[in-house]
Amino acid sequence: MAIPLLEVARPTKPLLADKAYDVDSHRGWLDNARIKAVIPSSRARKKPYPLDCSAYKRRNVIERLFCRLKNWRRIATRYDRLAINYLAAIALVSAIIA
């Protein structure tokens, strides 16, 4: 499901991802779209791809944001049935924790 999502979103900057997305199909699609892949190579790879470590460190900021959002029970369990209400709850929590 990563490639259909990326086709809609079309990121123009480097794409930061974890080892789970280190597959040839994802890397090939990113190369065709001229998007730099900042994905660490998995252990199973014989020849690892080079990694921009300074760019990959920025992924930690995003991970910490999601961890802080999940501390709120309403966000973590998705009590809201409508997407608009869930988005409003995320906006409210983001304003409080920022």
Legacy VTK file of the C-alpha trace (Angstrom):
# vtk DataFile Version 3.0
C-alpha trace
ASCII
DATASET POLYDATA
POINTS 98 float
0.000 0.000 0.000
3.013 2.322 0.179
3.282 2.934 -3.556
-0.411 3.883 -4.106
-0.134 6.274 -1.152
3.029 7.826 -2.553
1.411 8.235 -5.968
-1.284 10.375 -4.398
0.979 12.312 -2.030
3.944 12.731 -4.436
6.638 13.844 -1.984
9.239 16.127 -3.563
11.802 15.950 -0.786
13.776 12.919 0.363
11.543 10.147 1.644
12.427 9.034 5.182
11.405 5.483 6.036
12.480 2.609 8.249
13.948 -0.774 7.316
10.531 -2.275 6.647
10.324 -0.276 3.400
13.705 -1.444 2.109
12.438 -3.444 -0.856
13.482 -3.149 -4.476
9.979 -2.272 -5.689
9.810 0.788 -3.397
13.333 1.898 -4.238
12.677 1.448 -7.971
9.500 3.511 -7.808
11.307 6.258 -5.891
14.136 6.276 -8.451
11.636 6.590 -11.324
9.895 9.449 -9.521
13.285 11.091 -8.826
12.769 11.031 -5.073
15.775 10.399 -2.861
15.235 7.357 -0.644
16.601 7.725 2.889
15.981 4.142 3.981
18.492 2.035 5.903
19.285 -1.299 4.309
17.963 -4.434 5.948
20.322 -7.127 7.200
19.246 -9.477 4.416
20.747 -7.234 1.723
24.057 -8.459 0.338
25.153 -4.992 -0.817
23.688 -2.226 1.397
22.572 1.061 -0.105
24.295 4.233 1.102
22.402 6.110 3.821
22.338 9.838 4.558
22.627 9.573 8.351
22.015 13.269 9.040
18.718 13.171 7.126
17.684 9.901 8.784
18.170 11.412 12.250
15.360 13.876 11.473
12.953 10.925 11.320
13.251 10.725 15.108
11.391 14.026 15.461
8.391 12.563 13.635
8.489 9.371 15.709
8.506 11.372 18.950
5.499 13.398 17.755
3.463 10.245 17.160
4.487 8.852 20.553
3.326 12.038 22.266
0.024 11.966 20.371
-0.582 8.334 21.370
-0.308 9.288 25.046
-3.812 10.701 24.659
-6.277 7.843 24.987
-8.796 9.288 22.549
-6.188 9.454 19.791
-4.647 6.032 20.461
-7.964 4.148 20.513
-9.798 6.131 17.814
-13.098 6.517 19.618
-14.376 8.925 16.971
-16.328 7.409 14.121
-16.011 10.332 11.732
-12.656 11.315 10.259
-13.404 15.016 10.740
-13.876 14.505 14.484
-10.663 12.487 14.722
-8.772 15.210 12.848
-10.226 17.829 15.197
-9.043 15.810 18.203
-5.547 15.564 16.721
-5.506 19.318 16.108
-6.630 20.003 19.679
-4.041 17.669 21.206
-1.328 19.084 18.945
-2.126 22.589 20.125
-1.941 21.475 23.761
1.358 19.560 23.536
3.134 22.116 21.341
LINES 1 99
98 0 1 2 3 4 5 6 7 8 9 10 11 12 13 14 15 16 17 18 19 20 21 22 23 24 25 26 27 28 29 30 31 32 33 34 35 36 37 38 39 40 41 42 43 44 45 46 47 48 49 50 51 52 53 54 55 56 57 58 59 60 61 62 63 64 65 66 67 68 69 70 71 72 73 74 75 76 77 78 79 80 81 82 83 84 85 86 87 88 89 90 91 92 93 94 95 96 97
